[in-house]
């Protein structure tokens, strides 16, 4: 694998990866919270998943505009 140090997109790629990891961590924390409330199938979980999807879509749109 060739690596191009200093490539202008490197910083953008790194930022995107950090955001993806942060969103994943937040999603898992929210999921754990909902499960601890003993409502894994309830409306709260649906809302959590919608919020995660919306945040990911917004991050994706910002990076491609």
URWOQUI-V686427 format. One record per residue. N is the residue number from 1. RES is the residue in one letter. SS is DSSP state (H for helix, E for strand, C for the rest). Layout:
# URWOQUI-V686427
N|RES|SS + N|RES|SS
This chain:
# URWOQUI-V686427
1|X|C + 2|X|C + 3|X|C + 4|X|C + 5|X|C + 6|X|C + 7|X|C + 8|X|H + 9|X|H + 10|X|H + 11|X|H + 12|X|H + 13|X|H + 14|X|H + 15|X|H + 16|X|H + 17|X|H + 18|X|H + 19|X|H + 20|X|H + 21|X|H + 22|X|H + 23|X|H + 24|X|H + 25|X|H + 26|X|H + 27|X|H + 28|X|H + 29|X|H + 30|X|H + 31|X|H + 32|X|H + 33|X|H + 34|X|H + 35|X|H + 36|X|H + 37|X|C + 38|X|C + 39|X|C + 40|X|C + 41|X|C + 42|X|C + 43|X|H + 44|X|H + 45|X|H + 46|X|H + 47|X|H + 48|X|H + 49|X|H + 50|X|H + 51|X|H + 52|X|H + 53|X|H + 54|X|H + 55|X|H + 56|X|H + 57|X|H + 58|X|H + 59|X|H + 60|X|H + 61|X|H + 62|X|H + 63|X|H + 64|X|C + 65|X|C
